[in-house]
């Protein structure tokens, strides 16, 4: 059916999909005019990019602002660009992964540019053909392999024939690099600028390192490291000496702890760390550190090494003032080290850095970069060919899941939000949607029975949450915590655990039996509860009786003290009388019930039974019927980030295609014992059926009246004969007497 849109003038065609009228996209021309379609007629206004069973690169191409949502404006812009490049937009409906060169619209500047890029791609790959496919554009590295310039602003050793420049590019890449489109390591203009700046800074810093900076010559760095290693320990020693000088009684507290050392168990040679915690030497009031004898064994080697580097040869002691003077000598060196620049090129060595600065090929390198950038538009066009091919293959399928939502109702396709298949409780459901987590307050509006499951794949190391919708079967065995198996669209299996359930009717048949099942569950719970209470009471009575019996047992030493029990005959007589009365009442009730039923005709009894069942099950069936008619997928998708603009009804008939139930064949038992039981079961079924049929026959033939039960039909009405009948009977006699006279 077609309809003229008076507002924009385009004759859109419509069809019924999922219980709602939707636009029917039948041609490339329809796709080209999507911008003219009233947005109130779009099925979806927004959908997420992630969590969909669709080519993620294609979704990223449609999501132009890269905000993670695909909106109507982005779909329209993509449709306009795509249909403008193609000579015949109807090719989109074929969903092919290739385009012939004749499919490009060369009257469109973008179409002509992309056609040239397509030819360039095939030339780079060494292919000669008149069409290009996704396989040709899938690997950028293969397309640009061996190309000296490819428009990405990165130059490699292939970008020049000058051996000196090649070597320099390699040296700069060793400091910092980027990967070229060809897959080779290369450098950009930023890398070149940073390298030359670092080289100049490093050379200037090294030039500032005069002899005054190195108080101990080439060994200054080692000397500083040795002093830094002892700095804190020597400061600790001199502070202990000051405390003793301040108060001699402090000597015991700040000296070496003999008890602590004595407490070290085992080999002391292996306890260097514990021994090293003691003072560097035995502190004294004179505040002099001995360098030869009296040094803590754990620190002896470090002290000797420091002395050899910074103290005069043969020096046997060190005062705090001398130590401070030694540390002060490192001040210029420390300041120089703190001002270090260009450390990134230090690995090349000062001589190489100076040679690079002297040769100064910076301008030549930057010129190569500019030459590469000049091909940026061409290179981007090559990448745009891949975009064109992806959209050519996938865009029409995307529209069927966005504008129309037709794939969900198509038995040959699955919608992009259908994540896989869940197997649970002898059934499978294909309506499984990835969700962030349970949202019963929204999903309950859908009128669907939903299982929220947490899925885990130990093999893949992945987890996900799904909302699995059941549309057929029973739900008696389903509960939170039940385990199942979920298979994604790629066939990977996940362990699925039900976390929560949104309870709604699945079918009218299920709703019919639901009141009886609820009553049965209630009775079962009551019986279980009563049995448990009786069991506890019986155990309590038994325990109490045992205690009493034990308490009343005869004492061997005092037999007279035994407790005797008496039999109360009146009590037991009362019990038996009560039981008899109860049985009498039950018998009277059964007789009255049989007589009442017997007075009712068979068809009336059936009508009463049907009426009672309708009274019980009717409300539940009516509610289920109404909910099944309004069962809508929209709220479930809305809870997962979609903006659904139209109803997406799931009818009972369609629901049966989404949930599949197990169907088992009838098998003959192999076990002889099982066969014997089956034969007896068949015998009793046939016997009961025969008895019921006989009773029915007797009921209708009035044969049960002989036993005194009113199972007979009503007496036929007797015709009342008037009193004039005898006179009429005498008339023939009088006529006979008169006959001879004649």
C-alpha positions as CSV (number, residue, x, y, z in Angstrom):
1,X,0.0,0.0,0.0
2,X,1.4,3.4,-0.9
3,X,0.6,6.7,0.6
4,X,1.4,10.2,-0.6
5,X,3.1,12.3,2.0
6,X,1.6,15.7,1.5
7,X,4.3,17.5,3.5
8,X,7.3,16.4,1.5
9,X,5.7,15.0,-1.6
10,X,7.5,11.6,-1.5
11,X,5.1,8.6,-2.0
12,X,6.1,6.3,0.9
13,X,4.9,2.8,1.1
14,X,3.8,1.2,4.4
15,X,3.3,-2.3,5.8
16,X,2.2,-3.9,9.1
17,X,5.2,-5.1,11.1
18,X,4.7,-6.4,14.6
19,X,1.2,-5.1,15.0
20,X,2.2,-1.6,13.9
21,X,2.1,0.2,10.6
22,X,5.6,1.1,9.5
23,X,7.3,2.5,6.4
24,X,8.4,-0.1,3.9
25,X,11.9,0.6,2.5
26,X,11.9,-1.2,-0.9
27,X,14.4,0.7,-3.0
28,X,17.5,2.8,-3.0
29,X,15.4,5.8,-3.8
30,X,13.6,5.2,-0.5
31,X,16.9,5.3,1.3
32,X,17.9,8.5,-0.5
33,X,14.7,10.2,0.7
34,X,15.0,9.1,4.4
35,X,15.5,12.7,5.3
36,X,12.0,13.5,4.2
37,X,10.4,10.8,6.3
38,X,8.4,12.2,9.3
39,X,10.4,11.3,12.4
40,X,7.2,10.3,14.1
41,X,7.2,7.3,11.7
42,X,10.7,6.1,12.6
43,X,10.6,2.9,14.8
44,X,13.8,3.8,16.6
45,X,15.1,7.3,17.4
46,X,18.3,6.3,19.1
47,X,20.3,3.1,19.7
48,X,23.6,2.3,21.4
49,X,26.7,1.4,19.4
50,X,28.0,-1.2,21.8
51,X,26.3,-4.5,22.8
52,X,24.8,-5.1,19.3
53,X,25.3,-8.1,17.1
54,X,26.5,-6.0,14.2
55,X,29.7,-5.0,12.5
56,X,31.2,-2.6,15.1
57,X,33.2,-0.7,12.5
58,X,30.1,0.0,10.5
59,X,28.3,1.3,13.6
60,X,31.3,3.5,14.3
61,X,31.1,5.0,10.8
62,X,27.4,5.8,11.3
63,X,28.0,7.3,14.7
64,X,29.6,10.5,13.3
65,X,30.0,12.4,16.5
66,X,31.4,9.3,18.3
67,X,29.2,9.7,21.4
68,X,28.2,6.1,21.6
69,X,24.6,6.7,20.3
70,X,23.3,6.5,16.7
71,X,20.5,9.1,16.2
72,X,18.2,9.9,13.3
73,X,20.3,12.8,12.0
74,X,23.4,10.5,11.7
75,X,21.4,7.9,9.8
76,X,20.1,10.5,7.4
77,X,23.5,12.0,6.8
78,X,25.0,8.5,6.1
79,X,22.1,7.7,3.7
80,X,22.6,11.0,1.8
81,X,26.4,10.5,1.5
82,X,26.1,6.9,0.4
83,X,23.3,7.3,-2.1
84,X,25.1,10.3,-3.7
85,X,28.3,8.2,-4.4
86,X,26.5,5.2,-5.9
87,X,25.3,5.5,-9.5
88,X,22.3,3.2,-8.6
89,X,21.3,3.2,-4.9
90,X,19.4,0.0,-5.5
91,X,22.7,-1.8,-5.2
92,X,22.4,-1.3,-1.4
93,X,19.6,-3.8,-1.2
94,X,21.9,-6.6,-2.5
95,X,24.1,-6.3,0.6
96,X,27.2,-7.1,-1.4
97,X,30.8,-6.7,-0.1
98,X,32.1,-5.5,-3.4
99,X,31.4,-2.7,-5.9
100,X,32.1,-2.6,-9.6
101,X,33.8,0.5,-10.9
102,X,30.6,1.2,-12.9
103,X,28.7,1.5,-9.6
104,X,30.5,4.7,-8.7
105,X,28.7,8.0,-9.6
106,X,31.5,9.9,-11.3
107,X,29.2,13.0,-11.7
108,X,29.5,13.4,-7.9
109,X,33.0,14.8,-7.0
110,X,33.2,12.4,-4.0
111,X,32.3,9.5,-6.3
112,X,35.0,10.3,-8.8
113,X,37.5,10.8,-6.0
114,X,36.7,7.4,-4.4
115,X,36.8,5.7,-7.8
116,X,40.4,7.0,-8.3
117,X,41.3,5.8,-4.8
118,X,39.9,2.4,-5.5
119,X,42.0,2.1,-8.6
120,X,45.1,3.3,-6.6
121,X,44.4,0.6,-4.0
122,X,44.3,-2.2,-6.6
123,X,47.5,-0.8,-8.1
124,X,49.3,-0.8,-4.8
125,X,48.2,-4.4,-4.3
126,X,49.3,-5.4,-7.8
127,X,45.7,-6.4,-8.8
128,X,44.1,-5.8,-12.2
129,X,40.3,-6.0,-12.1
130,X,37.3,-3.8,-12.5
131,X,35.8,-4.1,-9.1
132,X,37.0,-3.7,-5.5
133,X,36.0,-5.6,-2.4
134,X,36.2,-5.4,1.4
135,X,38.9,-8.0,1.3
136,X,41.1,-5.6,-0.8
137,X,40.6,-2.7,1.7
138,X,40.6,-4.6,5.0
139,X,44.4,-4.3,5.6
140,X,45.8,-0.8,5.4
141,X,49.3,-2.1,6.1
142,X,49.2,-4.3,3.0
143,X,47.8,-1.4,0.9
144,X,50.6,1.0,1.9
145,X,53.4,-1.5,2.2
146,X,56.5,-0.3,0.3
147,X,55.0,3.2,-0.3
148,X,57.5,5.9,0.5
149,X,54.8,8.5,1.1
150,X,51.2,7.8,2.2
151,X,49.9,11.0,3.6
152,X,50.1,10.2,7.3
153,X,52.9,12.7,8.1
154,X,55.3,9.9,9.1
155,X,58.5,9.3,7.2
156,X,60.5,6.1,7.3
157,X,63.8,5.0,5.9
158,X,61.9,4.2,2.6
159,X,61.1,7.9,2.3
160,X,64.6,8.8,1.1
161,X,67.5,7.4,-0.9
162,X,70.1,9.5,1.1
163,X,72.0,7.0,3.3
164,X,72.9,9.7,5.8
165,X,69.2,10.7,6.1
166,X,68.2,7.0,6.5
167,X,70.7,6.6,9.3
168,X,69.5,9.8,11.0
169,X,65.8,8.7,10.7
170,X,66.8,5.5,12.4
171,X,68.6,7.3,15.2
172,X,65.7,9.6,15.8
173,X,63.2,6.7,15.8
174,X,65.3,5.1,18.5
175,X,64.5,8.0,20.7
176,X,60.8,8.3,19.8
177,X,58.8,6.9,16.9
178,X,55.4,6.3,15.4
179,X,54.1,3.5,13.2
180,X,53.6,4.4,9.6
181,X,50.6,3.3,7.5
182,X,53.0,0.9,5.8
183,X,53.6,-0.8,9.2
184,X,57.2,0.5,9.5
185,X,58.5,2.6,12.4
186,X,58.9,6.2,11.4
187,X,59.1,9.8,12.7
188,X,56.9,12.8,12.5
189,X,57.7,16.5,12.5
190,X,57.2,16.6,16.3
191,X,59.7,13.8,16.7
192,X,62.3,15.7,14.6
193,X,61.8,19.0,16.5
194,X,62.0,17.3,19.9
195,X,65.1,15.3,19.0
196,X,67.1,18.4,17.8
197,X,66.0,20.4,20.8
198,X,67.1,17.5,23.2
199,X,70.4,17.2,21.3
200,X,71.1,20.9,21.7
201,X,70.2,20.9,25.4
202,X,72.3,17.9,26.1
203,X,75.4,19.3,24.4
204,X,75.0,22.6,26.3
205,X,74.6,20.8,29.6
206,X,77.6,18.7,29.0
207,X,79.6,21.8,28.1
208,X,78.7,23.4,31.5
209,X,80.3,20.5,33.3
210,X,83.7,22.1,34.0
211,X,86.4,20.8,36.3
212,X,85.0,22.9,39.2
213,X,81.9,20.8,39.0
214,X,83.7,17.5,39.6
215,X,85.5,17.7,43.0
216,X,86.7,14.2,42.8
217,X,87.3,14.0,39.0
218,X,85.8,11.1,37.2
219,X,85.0,9.4,40.5
220,X,82.7,12.2,41.6
221,X,79.5,10.3,40.8
222,X,80.8,7.2,42.7
223,X,81.9,9.3,45.6
224,X,78.6,11.0,45.9
225,X,76.8,7.6,45.8
226,X,79.1,6.3,48.6
227,X,78.4,9.3,50.7
228,X,74.7,9.2,50.2
229,X,74.6,5.6,51.3
230,X,76.3,6.5,54.6
231,X,74.8,10.0,55.1
232,X,72.0,9.0,57.4
233,X,74.0,6.4,59.4
234,X,76.9,8.9,60.1
235,X,74.4,11.6,61.1
236,X,72.8,9.1,63.5
237,X,76.2,8.3,65.0
238,X,77.2,12.0,65.7
239,X,73.7,12.6,67.3
240,X,74.3,9.7,69.7
241,X,77.7,11.2,70.6
242,X,76.1,14.6,71.3
243,X,73.6,12.9,73.7
244,X,76.4,11.3,75.6
245,X,78.2,14.6,75.8
246,X,75.0,16.2,77.0
247,X,74.5,13.5,79.7
248,X,76.8,10.6,80.3
249,X,74.0,8.5,81.7
250,X,72.5,8.4,78.2
251,X,75.4,6.2,77.1
252,X,73.5,3.0,78.0
253,X,70.4,4.1,76.0
254,X,72.2,5.2,72.8
255,X,74.9,2.6,72.8
256,X,75.0,-0.8,71.2
257,X,72.3,-3.2,72.7
258,X,74.1,-6.3,73.8
259,X,70.9,-7.9,74.8
260,X,69.5,-7.4,71.3
261,X,72.5,-8.9,69.6
262,X,72.5,-11.7,72.1
263,X,68.9,-12.5,71.2
264,X,69.8,-13.2,67.5
265,X,69.6,-16.9,67.0
266,X,71.7,-19.0,64.6
267,X,74.5,-17.8,62.4
268,X,75.3,-14.2,63.0
269,X,77.0,-13.9,59.6
270,X,73.5,-14.3,58.2
271,X,72.0,-11.6,60.4
272,X,73.7,-8.6,58.8
273,X,70.5,-6.7,58.5
274,X,69.7,-7.0,62.2
275,X,73.3,-6.1,63.2
276,X,73.2,-3.2,60.8
277,X,70.4,-1.6,62.8
278,X,72.9,-1.0,65.7
279,X,75.0,2.3,65.7
280,X,77.7,2.7,63.1
281,X,80.3,2.6,65.9
282,X,80.3,2.8,69.7
283,X,79.3,6.4,70.4
284,X,81.5,8.5,72.7
285,X,81.5,12.0,74.2
286,X,84.4,13.1,72.0
287,X,82.3,12.8,68.9
288,X,84.9,11.2,66.6
289,X,84.1,8.4,64.2
290,X,86.8,5.7,64.0
291,X,87.5,4.6,60.4
292,X,89.8,1.6,61.0
293,X,88.7,-0.2,64.1
294,X,85.4,-0.1,65.9
295,X,83.1,0.1,62.9
296,X,79.9,-1.9,62.9
297,X,80.8,-5.0,60.9
298,X,77.7,-4.6,58.8
299,X,78.8,-1.2,57.6
300,X,82.6,-1.8,57.5
301,X,82.8,-2.3,53.7
302,X,80.7,0.8,52.9
303,X,82.8,3.0,55.2
304,X,86.1,1.8,53.7
305,X,84.8,2.4,50.2
306,X,83.7,6.0,51.1
307,X,87.0,6.8,52.8
308,X,89.0,5.6,49.8
309,X,87.0,7.9,47.5
310,X,86.7,11.2,49.5
311,X,89.2,11.1,52.4
312,X,93.0,11.5,52.4
313,X,94.8,8.2,52.3
314,X,95.6,6.8,55.8
315,X,93.0,8.9,57.6
316,X,91.9,6.9,60.7
317,X,89.0,9.0,62.1
318,X,86.4,11.5,61.0
319,X,84.8,14.4,62.9
320,X,81.4,15.9,62.2
321,X,83.0,19.1,60.8
322,X,85.1,17.1,58.4
323,X,82.1,15.1,57.3
324,X,80.1,18.3,56.7
325,X,83.0,19.7,54.6
326,X,83.1,16.6,52.5
327,X,79.4,16.8,51.7
328,X,79.7,20.5,50.9
329,X,82.1,19.7,48.1
330,X,79.3,18.0,46.1
331,X,77.1,21.1,46.0
332,X,78.3,22.3,42.5
333,X,78.1,18.7,41.1
334,X,74.6,18.2,42.6
335,X,73.4,21.5,41.1
336,X,74.8,20.6,37.7
337,X,73.1,17.2,37.7
338,X,69.8,18.8,38.7
339,X,70.0,21.0,35.6
340,X,70.4,18.1,33.3
341,X,68.6,18.3,29.9
342,X,68.4,16.2,26.8
343,X,68.7,12.9,28.7
344,X,66.7,11.2,25.9
345,X,69.6,11.5,23.5
346,X,72.3,10.6,26.1
347,X,72.4,7.0,24.9
348,X,73.8,8.2,21.5
349,X,76.9,9.6,23.2
350,X,78.1,13.1,23.3
351,X,80.3,12.7,20.2
352,X,77.4,11.5,18.0
353,X,75.1,14.2,19.3
354,X,77.7,16.9,18.5
355,X,78.1,15.4,15.0
356,X,74.4,15.4,14.3
357,X,74.1,19.0,15.4
358,X,77.1,20.0,13.2
359,X,75.7,18.2,10.2
360,X,72.2,19.8,10.7
361,X,69.9,17.8,8.4
362,X,66.8,19.0,10.3
363,X,65.5,21.0,7.4
364,X,65.8,18.1,5.0
365,X,63.8,15.8,7.3
366,X,61.0,18.3,7.7
367,X,60.9,18.7,3.9
368,X,60.3,14.9,3.6
369,X,57.5,15.2,6.2
370,X,55.8,17.9,4.2
371,X,56.1,15.8,1.0
372,X,54.3,13.0,2.8
373,X,51.5,15.2,4.1
374,X,50.8,16.4,0.6
375,X,49.3,13.0,-0.1
376,X,47.0,13.1,3.0
377,X,43.8,13.7,1.0
378,X,44.6,10.8,-1.3
379,X,45.4,8.5,1.6
380,X,42.2,9.4,3.4
381,X,40.3,8.7,0.2
382,X,41.8,5.2,0.2
383,X,40.5,4.7,3.7
384,X,37.1,6.1,2.7
385,X,36.8,3.4,0.1
386,X,36.7,0.9,2.9
387,X,34.0,3.0,4.6
388,X,31.9,2.9,1.3
389,X,32.3,-0.8,1.0
390,X,31.2,-1.5,4.6
391,X,28.2,0.7,4.3
392,X,27.3,-0.8,1.0
393,X,27.2,-4.2,2.6
394,X,25.6,-3.4,6.0
395,X,23.6,-0.2,5.8
396,X,20.4,-1.7,4.4
397,X,20.5,-4.4,7.1
398,X,21.0,-1.6,9.7
399,X,17.9,0.2,8.4
400,X,15.8,-2.9,8.8
401,X,16.7,-2.9,12.5
402,X,16.4,0.9,13.0
403,X,13.8,2.5,10.7
404,X,11.5,-0.6,10.4
405,X,12.7,-3.2,13.0
406,X,11.7,-5.8,10.3
407,X,14.6,-8.2,11.0
408,X,13.1,-9.1,14.4
409,X,9.9,-10.4,12.7
410,X,11.7,-12.1,9.8
411,X,12.3,-15.8,10.4
412,X,15.4,-15.7,8.1
413,X,17.2,-13.0,10.1
414,X,17.9,-12.1,13.7
415,X,17.6,-8.5,15.1
416,X,20.8,-6.8,16.1
417,X,19.8,-6.8,19.7
418,X,19.3,-10.6,19.8
419,X,22.5,-11.7,21.6
420,X,22.2,-15.5,21.3
421,X,20.2,-18.4,22.7
422,X,19.5,-19.5,26.2
423,X,18.8,-23.2,27.1
424,X,16.9,-23.7,30.4
425,X,14.3,-26.1,31.8
426,X,13.9,-28.2,28.5
427,X,13.4,-25.2,26.3
428,X,15.4,-22.5,24.4
429,X,14.7,-18.9,23.7
430,X,16.2,-16.8,21.0
431,X,15.0,-13.5,22.5
432,X,18.0,-12.7,24.6
433,X,19.1,-9.1,24.9
434,X,22.3,-7.8,26.5
435,X,21.6,-5.5,29.4
436,X,23.5,-3.6,32.1
437,X,21.5,-5.3,34.8
438,X,18.0,-6.1,36.0
439,X,15.4,-3.3,35.7
440,X,12.1,-4.9,36.6
441,X,10.4,-1.6,37.1
442,X,10.7,-0.9,33.4
443,X,10.6,-4.4,31.9
444,X,7.4,-5.2,33.7
445,X,5.7,-2.7,31.4
446,X,6.4,-5.0,28.5
447,X,4.0,-7.7,29.8
448,X,6.7,-10.4,29.1
449,X,8.1,-13.1,31.3
450,X,11.7,-12.2,31.6
451,X,14.7,-14.0,33.1
452,X,17.6,-11.8,34.0
453,X,20.7,-13.9,33.9
454,X,24.4,-13.3,34.7
455,X,26.5,-15.1,32.1
456,X,30.2,-16.0,32.5
457,X,32.6,-17.6,30.1
458,X,35.7,-18.9,31.9
459,X,37.3,-19.9,28.5
460,X,36.9,-16.3,27.1
461,X,37.3,-14.5,30.4
462,X,34.1,-12.6,29.6
463,X,30.9,-11.7,31.5
464,X,27.6,-10.3,30.5
465,X,24.1,-9.8,31.7
466,X,21.1,-10.8,29.5
467,X,17.4,-10.4,29.6
468,X,15.9,-13.7,28.3
469,X,12.3,-13.5,27.3
470,X,10.2,-16.7,27.5
471,X,7.1,-16.8,25.2
472,X,6.0,-20.4,25.5
473,X,5.8,-23.3,28.0
474,X,5.4,-23.5,31.7
475,X,7.3,-21.7,34.4
476,X,6.9,-24.0,37.4
477,X,10.6,-24.9,37.7
478,X,12.0,-21.5,37.2
479,X,13.5,-19.5,40.1
480,X,16.4,-17.2,40.9
481,X,19.6,-19.1,41.3
482,X,18.7,-21.7,38.6
483,X,21.6,-22.4,36.2
484,X,21.4,-22.6,32.5
485,X,23.6,-22.4,29.4
486,X,23.8,-19.4,27.0
487,X,25.3,-19.5,23.5
488,X,26.3,-16.2,21.9
489,X,25.9,-15.6,18.2
490,X,29.4,-16.9,17.6
491,X,28.6,-20.2,19.3
492,X,30.6,-19.5,22.5
493,X,29.0,-21.0,25.6
494,X,28.5,-19.2,28.9
495,X,27.3,-20.4,32.3
496,X,24.1,-18.5,33.0
497,X,22.6,-18.0,36.4
498,X,19.1,-16.5,36.9
499,X,19.4,-13.5,39.1
500,X,15.8,-12.2,39.0
501,X,12.5,-12.8,37.3
502,X,9.8,-10.5,35.9
503,X,6.7,-12.6,36.2
504,X,4.0,-12.2,33.5
505,X,1.7,-14.7,31.7
506,X,3.2,-16.8,29.0
507,X,-0.1,-18.3,27.6
508,X,-3.8,-18.5,28.2
509,X,-3.4,-22.2,28.9
510,X,-0.9,-21.5,31.6
511,X,-3.2,-18.9,33.1
512,X,-6.1,-21.4,33.1
513,X,-4.2,-23.8,35.4
514,X,-2.4,-21.2,37.4
515,X,-5.1,-20.9,40.2
516,X,-5.2,-24.6,40.7
517,X,-1.4,-24.7,40.9
518,X,-1.4,-21.9,43.4
519,X,-4.0,-23.7,45.5
520,X,-2.0,-26.9,45.2
521,X,1.2,-25.2,46.3
522,X,-0.7,-23.6,49.2
523,X,-2.1,-26.9,50.3
524,X,1.3,-28.6,49.9
525,X,2.9,-25.9,51.9
526,X,0.2,-26.2,54.6
527,X,0.6,-30.0,54.7
528,X,4.4,-29.7,54.9
529,X,4.0,-27.1,57.6
530,X,1.5,-29.2,59.5
531,X,3.5,-32.3,59.2
532,X,6.6,-30.5,60.4
533,X,4.7,-29.2,63.4
534,X,3.2,-32.6,64.1
535,X,6.7,-34.2,63.8
536,X,8.1,-31.7,66.3
537,X,5.2,-32.2,68.7
538,X,5.5,-36.0,68.4
539,X,9.2,-35.8,69.1
540,X,8.5,-33.4,72.1
541,X,5.9,-35.8,73.5
542,X,8.1,-38.8,73.0
543,X,11.0,-37.0,74.7
544,X,8.6,-36.0,77.5
545,X,7.3,-39.5,77.9
546,X,10.8,-41.0,77.9
547,X,11.8,-38.5,80.6
548,X,8.7,-39.5,82.7
549,X,9.3,-43.2,82.2
550,X,12.9,-42.8,83.2
551,X,11.8,-40.8,86.2
552,X,9.2,-43.4,87.2
553,X,11.5,-46.5,86.7
554,X,11.7,-48.7,89.8
555,X,14.6,-48.1,92.1
556,X,16.4,-51.4,92.8
557,X,17.2,-50.2,96.3
558,X,13.6,-48.8,96.9
559,X,11.0,-50.8,94.9
560,X,8.2,-49.1,96.8
561,X,9.1,-45.8,95.3
562,X,8.2,-46.9,91.7
563,X,5.6,-44.7,89.9
564,X,2.6,-46.6,88.6
565,X,0.4,-45.6,85.7
566,X,-3.3,-46.3,85.4
567,X,-5.5,-47.0,82.4
568,X,-8.4,-44.5,82.0
569,X,-11.2,-46.4,80.2
570,X,-13.5,-43.4,80.2
571,X,-11.0,-41.4,78.3
572,X,-10.6,-44.0,75.6
573,X,-14.4,-44.5,75.4
574,X,-14.8,-40.8,74.7
575,X,-12.2,-40.9,71.9
576,X,-13.9,-43.9,70.2
577,X,-17.3,-42.2,70.5
578,X,-15.9,-39.0,68.8
579,X,-14.4,-41.1,66.0
580,X,-17.7,-42.8,65.4
581,X,-19.6,-39.5,65.3
582,X,-17.2,-38.2,62.8
583,X,-17.5,-41.2,60.5
584,X,-21.3,-40.9,60.7
585,X,-21.2,-37.3,59.6
586,X,-18.9,-38.1,56.8
587,X,-21.2,-40.9,55.6
588,X,-24.3,-38.7,55.7
589,X,-22.4,-36.1,53.7
590,X,-21.4,-38.6,51.1
591,X,-24.9,-40.0,50.7
592,X,-26.4,-36.5,50.5
593,X,-23.8,-35.5,47.9
594,X,-24.5,-38.7,45.8
595,X,-28.3,-38.1,46.0
596,X,-27.8,-34.4,45.0
597,X,-25.7,-35.3,42.0
598,X,-28.0,-38.1,41.0
599,X,-30.9,-35.7,40.9
600,X,-29.0,-33.6,38.3
601,X,-29.0,-34.6,34.6
602,X,-25.6,-35.5,33.1
603,X,-25.4,-32.5,30.8
604,X,-26.4,-30.2,33.7
605,X,-23.6,-31.6,35.8
606,X,-21.1,-30.9,33.0
607,X,-22.4,-27.3,32.7
608,X,-22.0,-26.9,36.5
609,X,-18.4,-28.2,36.4
610,X,-17.5,-25.9,33.4
611,X,-19.1,-22.9,35.1
612,X,-17.2,-23.5,38.3
613,X,-13.9,-23.8,36.4
614,X,-14.7,-20.6,34.5
615,X,-15.4,-18.8,37.8
616,X,-12.0,-20.0,39.1
617,X,-9.9,-19.6,36.0
618,X,-11.8,-17.0,34.1
619,X,-10.2,-13.9,35.8
620,X,-6.7,-15.2,35.4
621,X,-7.4,-16.2,31.7
622,X,-8.9,-12.7,31.0
623,X,-5.9,-10.9,32.6
624,X,-3.5,-13.2,30.6
625,X,-5.4,-12.6,27.4
626,X,-5.2,-8.8,27.8
627,X,-1.4,-8.9,28.7
628,X,-0.6,-11.2,25.8
629,X,-2.3,-8.9,23.4
630,X,-0.2,-6.0,24.7
631,X,3.1,-7.9,25.0
632,X,5.6,-5.3,23.8
633,X,9.4,-5.5,23.3
634,X,9.8,-1.7,23.5
635,X,10.2,-1.3,27.2
636,X,12.9,-4.0,27.4
637,X,14.9,-2.2,24.7
638,X,14.3,1.1,26.4
639,X,15.8,-0.3,29.6
640,X,18.9,-1.1,27.5
641,X,19.5,2.4,26.1
642,X,17.3,2.3,23.1
643,X,14.8,5.1,22.2
644,X,11.9,3.1,20.8
645,X,9.3,5.2,18.9
646,X,6.7,2.6,18.2
647,X,5.1,-0.5,19.6
648,X,6.9,-3.8,18.9
649,X,4.2,-6.4,19.8
650,X,5.0,-10.1,20.3
651,X,1.9,-12.1,19.6
652,X,1.2,-15.6,20.9
653,X,1.8,-17.1,17.5
654,X,5.0,-15.1,16.9
655,X,6.1,-15.9,20.5
656,X,6.1,-19.6,19.7
657,X,8.8,-19.1,17.1
658,X,11.0,-17.4,19.6
659,X,10.8,-20.1,22.3
660,X,11.2,-23.7,21.4
661,X,10.1,-26.6,23.7
662,X,11.6,-30.0,23.9
663,X,9.6,-32.7,22.0
664,X,10.4,-36.3,22.9
665,X,9.4,-39.4,20.9
666,X,7.5,-42.2,22.4
667,X,9.9,-45.0,23.3
668,X,9.2,-48.7,24.2
669,X,10.7,-49.7,27.5
670,X,13.6,-52.1,27.3
671,X,13.7,-53.1,30.9
672,X,11.4,-56.2,31.5
673,X,10.4,-54.9,34.9
674,X,9.4,-51.6,33.3
675,X,7.4,-53.5,30.6
676,X,5.5,-55.5,33.3
677,X,4.7,-52.3,35.2
678,X,3.5,-50.6,32.0
679,X,1.2,-53.6,31.2
680,X,-0.3,-53.5,34.7
681,X,-0.8,-49.7,34.4
682,X,-2.5,-50.2,31.1
683,X,-4.7,-52.9,32.5
684,X,-5.9,-50.8,35.4
685,X,-6.5,-47.8,33.2
686,X,-8.6,-49.9,30.9
687,X,-10.5,-51.5,33.8
688,X,-11.3,-48.1,35.4
689,X,-12.4,-46.8,32.0
690,X,-14.7,-49.8,31.5
691,X,-16.2,-49.4,35.0
692,X,-16.9,-45.8,34.3
693,X,-18.5,-46.6,30.9
694,X,-20.7,-49.3,32.5
695,X,-21.8,-46.9,35.2
696,X,-22.7,-44.3,32.6
697,X,-24.7,-46.9,30.6
698,X,-26.6,-48.0,33.8
699,X,-27.2,-44.3,34.7
700,X,-28.9,-43.7,31.4
701,X,-30.8,-47.0,31.3
702,X,-32.3,-46.6,34.8
703,X,-30.6,-49.8,36.1
704,X,-29.3,-48.4,39.3
705,X,-32.8,-47.9,40.8
706,X,-32.7,-51.5,41.9
707,X,-30.3,-50.7,44.7
708,X,-32.5,-47.9,46.1
709,X,-30.6,-45.0,44.8
710,X,-32.6,-42.4,42.8
711,X,-30.6,-43.0,39.6
712,X,-33.7,-43.3,37.4
713,X,-35.6,-41.2,35.0
714,X,-38.8,-39.4,36.0
715,X,-42.1,-41.4,35.8
716,X,-44.0,-40.8,32.6
717,X,-47.2,-38.8,33.0
718,X,-50.4,-41.0,33.2
719,X,-53.3,-39.9,31.0
720,X,-56.5,-39.2,33.0
721,X,-59.5,-41.0,31.5
722,X,-62.9,-39.3,31.9
723,X,-65.9,-41.1,33.6
724,X,-67.9,-41.1,30.3
725,X,-65.7,-43.8,29.0
726,X,-67.7,-46.7,30.4
727,X,-71.0,-45.6,28.7
728,X,-69.2,-45.5,25.5
729,X,-68.0,-49.0,26.1
730,X,-71.6,-50.3,26.6
731,X,-72.9,-48.9,23.3
732,X,-71.7,-51.9,21.2
733,X,-73.7,-54.3,23.5
734,X,-76.9,-52.4,23.0
735,X,-76.3,-52.4,19.3
736,X,-75.7,-56.1,19.3
737,X,-79.1,-56.8,21.1
738,X,-80.9,-54.7,18.6
739,X,-79.5,-56.5,15.7
740,X,-82.0,-59.5,15.6
741,X,-85.0,-57.3,15.7
742,X,-84.0,-55.7,12.5
